């Protein structure tokens, strides 16, 4: 069950965000958010599903006006209001003072850790003047392992770890990931050269590099989920959240709202460049009967036909509600298109090869007008090619910049 949240901090961040747009439609939706939150009389601010929906509506309005950073901001606000993100995380992005406090906390923790490390090494040298690097490594490995056995426990009466400590553990986990990914210069000279490079580096180039790295990580996460036979649709959906690039360059972004009519909840609604809707319907990767040979001839199994029929119903409902949806949400759903992602050749039985699966799907798709069916293998291979091309363009851009 979702644990809905709201706070004075959220209201302040929403009010500050409203100053970043000049579009009347976005202002109207932000006003709706503030009306739901109220004036905080008695220290209580409005929350619940209505607040989450209102914040998602703001994000969607921002997408339609191509205000993508602001859309992401309100998507994160909605994540906090819906209980998916802690306030500390959101404040880190959009509250400068809170971010400074968080950075100071990390700096002090890092300094404290360094100080403890020096003390440990001094103690090691005092006990063993001939200690080697191997001895030092063994010491710190032992310290790291010993911390795994430290525990607060439930305590008497079933006392659980308070939420504030859970947040601290999340922060430490985030710090660990950052520190693990930091480059390790082999010498002081290398460290100096790296520092000079970062000072002179083009911000746009670094942003591209970080985006490529994030995409590689997202793709690796999706591949790992697909390769696990027990991965559910929910698990795969989580890997594809806000990863619209995987589906090709025709899409601007993933829409914040997934429900446009009472009868349909879309897996991944994507916005095309012309403002129209594209629906992605996700199914499991592990489908044994993806392709079958009932009478010697290869054909697609029942799970594919069921998924396509379900998607056809979605498109019909969106067509019928086009006027209402366009007026209310600003998304054109008339003649929307769709992609069904289902199965992977590695799970298909009866000796069917990946090429046979691809050929059968290709034939099947030629008879479909607005829906395309692909496997996760096709999706992953296409995304890999896009990523390789983007990496090559980034390297070429770097070379041209150095030449200039």
LINVENGI-V854545 format. One line per field, one symbol per residue. ss: DSSP state (@ for helix, = for strand, . for the rest). psi: psi as a letter, one per 40 degrees, with the letter a starting at -180 (. if undefined). burial: b if it has 24 or more other C-alpha atoms within 12 Angstrom, else e. A space follows every 10 residues. Layout:
ss: ???
psi: ???
burial: ???
This chain:
ss: .......@@@ @@@@@@@@.. ...@@@@@@@ @@@@@@@... @@@.....@@ @@@@@@@@@@ @@@@...@@@ @@@@@@@@@@ @.....@@@@ @@@@.@@@@@ @@@@@@@@@@ @@@@@@@@@@ @@@@@@@... ..@@@@@@@@ @@@@@@@... .......... ..@@@@@@@@ @@@@@@@@@@ @......@@@ @@@@@@@@@@ ..@@@@@@@@ @@@@@@@@@@ @@@@@@@... ..@@@@@@@@ ...@@@@... ====...... =..=...=== ==...===== ==........ ==......== .@@@@@@@@@ @@@@@@@@@@ .@@@@@@@@. .========= =...@@@... ...@@@@@@@ @@@@@..... ====.@@@@@ @@@@@@@@@@ @@@@@@@@@@ @@@.
psi: higiiiiddd ddddddddee iehddddddd dddddddaef heehiiaadd dddddddddd ddddefgddd dddddddddd deediidddd dddehddddd dddddddddd dddddddddd dddddddgde iidddddddd dddddddeeh ididiiefhi hidddddddd dddddddddd ehigieiddd ddddddddde ihdddddddd dddddddddd ddddddehde hiddddddde hffdddeiee hdihidhehe idehhichhi hideeiihhh hhiidghdfd higdfdhhii iddddddddd dddddddddd edddddddee hhehfiiihh hhihdeehaf fhiddddddd dddddeeide hhhiiddddd dddddddddd dddddddddd ddd.
burial: eeebbbbbbb bebbbebbee beeebbbebb bbbbebbeee eeeebbbbbe bbbbbbbbbb bbbbbbbbeb bbbbbbbbbb bbbebbbbbb bebbbeeeee ebeeeeeeee eeeeeeeeee beeeeeeeee eeeeeeeeee eeeeeeeeee eeeeeeeeee eeeeeeeeee eeeeeeeeee eeeeeeeeee eeeeeeeeee eeeebeeebe ebeebbebbe bbbebbbeee bebebbbebb bbbbbbbbee bbbbbbbbbb beebebbbbb bbeebbbbbb bbbbbbbbbb bbeeeeebbb bebbbebbeb bbebbebbbe bbeebeeebb bbbbbbbbbb bbbbbbbbee ebebeebbeb beebeeeeeb bbbbbbbbbb eebbeebeee eeebeeeeee eeee
